[in-house]
Amino acid sequence: MKWQEVRELFPNQFLLVSILDYHEEGDKKIIDEVAPIRPIADEDANKEFFKAKEGTVVYHTSNKEFVIHIRRDPLMKVRRM
């Protein structure tokens, strides 16, 4: 299902979705197709975001585009004292 269709079916709410198709543009993953799994209550969104399994994500339908920014930086070095 296209993101725009999902936004119309589930207006202004967090959703747990399965990512079906995407493409990359530079440091961005542009999500083309998703399968909605279930709505998430606002107060549970953060907890559910960190519990999401690989290939799924919690995202809010107020976003016109479904974009995930990719971090390609090497691991940060931590200064030990």
VOPAGU-2260 file (C-alpha; in pm, 1 decimal, decimal comma):
REM VOPAGU-2260
SITE   aa  ch    i         X         Y         Z
SITE  MET   A    0       0,0       0,0       0,0
SITE  LYS   A    1     133,4     344,8     -87,0
SITE  TRP   A    2     204,4     583,0     201,1
SITE  GLN   A    3     -54,9     833,5      78,9
SITE  GLU   A    4    -325,0     563,0      95,7
SITE  VAL   A    5    -219,2     472,4     449,8
SITE  ARG   A    6    -236,4     839,1     551,8
SITE  GLU   A    7    -593,4     860,9     425,4
SITE  LEU   A    8    -702,4     542,5     605,1
SITE  PHE   A    9    -528,9     629,1     935,4
SITE  PRO   A   10    -523,9    1009,9     961,1
SITE  ASN   A   11    -307,0    1181,2    1223,7
SITE  GLN   A   12    -189,8     881,3    1424,6
SITE  PHE   A   13     109,6     660,5    1490,0
SITE  LEU   A   14     116,6     328,5    1308,7
SITE  LEU   A   15     329,1      19,0    1328,0
SITE  VAL   A   16     400,4     -69,9     964,6
SITE  SER   A   17     595,4    -332,9     777,0
SITE  ILE   A   18     819,6    -188,9     505,6
SITE  LEU   A   19     755,5    -371,1     176,9
SITE  ASP   A   20     951,5    -160,5     -73,1
SITE  TYR   A   21    1191,1     135,1     -63,5
SITE  HIS   A   22    1466,6     306,9    -256,1
SITE  GLU   A   23    1767,4     507,4    -141,6
SITE  GLU   A   24    1855,7     861,8    -237,2
SITE  GLY   A   25    2186,4     963,7     -84,9
SITE  ASP   A   26    2154,4     932,1     291,3
SITE  LYS   A   27    1775,6     880,4     281,6
SITE  LYS   A   28    1566,6     566,6     259,0
SITE  ILE   A   29    1243,0     661,9      79,5
SITE  ILE   A   30     967,2     417,1     169,4
SITE  ASP   A   31     749,1     336,0    -132,7
SITE  GLU   A   32     514,9      65,8       0,3
SITE  VAL   A   33     409,3     -43,2     347,4
SITE  ALA   A   34     165,4    -282,3     510,9
SITE  PRO   A   35      -7,8    -129,8     814,5
SITE  ILE   A   36       3,3    -363,7    1113,6
SITE  ARG   A   37    -179,2    -163,9    1380,1
SITE  PRO   A   38    -235,6     187,1    1516,8
SITE  ILE   A   39     -30,2     290,0    1819,5
SITE  ALA   A   40    -159,1     516,9    2097,2
SITE  ASP   A   41      39,1     840,8    2124,9
SITE  GLU   A   42     153,3     759,8    2478,0
SITE  ASP   A   43     290,7     419,0    2364,2
SITE  ALA   A   44     466,5     535,6    2046,5
SITE  ASN   A   45     816,3     571,9    2193,6
SITE  LYS   A   46     805,6     232,3    2365,8
SITE  GLU   A   47     671,1      62,5    2051,4
SITE  PHE   A   48     931,1     236,0    1832,8
SITE  PHE   A   49    1213,8      73,0    2027,7
SITE  LYS   A   50    1036,9    -265,1    2039,1
SITE  ALA   A   51     981,7    -278,2    1660,8
SITE  LYS   A   52    1134,1    -580,0    1488,0
SITE  GLU   A   53    1355,9    -559,5    1178,2
SITE  GLY   A   54    1156,9    -448,8     874,4
SITE  THR   A   55     893,8    -271,0    1084,7
SITE  VAL   A   56     878,9      82,2    1216,8
SITE  VAL   A   57     648,0     317,0    1403,7
SITE  TYR   A   58     572,9     629,6    1199,2
SITE  HIS   A   59     318,2     910,7    1221,6
SITE  THR   A   60      73,7     966,8     936,7
SITE  SER   A   61     101,9    1345,7     962,8
SITE  ASN   A   62     427,3    1307,1     764,8
SITE  LYS   A   63     359,3    1362,6     394,1
SITE  GLU   A   64     653,7    1144,9     294,9
SITE  PHE   A   65     791,8     834,4     464,3
SITE  VAL   A   66    1166,3     902,4     486,6
SITE  ILE   A   67    1426,6     737,4     708,7
SITE  HIS   A   68    1760,1     914,2     738,4
SITE  ILE   A   69    2053,6     672,6     716,5
SITE  ARG   A   70    2354,2     726,3     939,5
SITE  ARG   A   71    2671,0     614,9     770,4
SITE  ASP   A   72    2912,2     753,8    1031,0
SITE  PRO   A   73    3157,0     512,0    1188,2
SITE  LEU   A   74    3106,0     440,6    1555,8
SITE  MET   A   75    3166,3     741,1    1773,9
SITE  LYS   A   76    3480,2     732,7    1980,7
SITE  VAL   A   77    3421,9     787,9    2347,9
SITE  ARG   A   78    3690,5     958,5    2550,4
SITE  ARG   A   79    3776,7     757,4    2859,2
SITE  MET   A   80    3873,9     929,3    3179,0
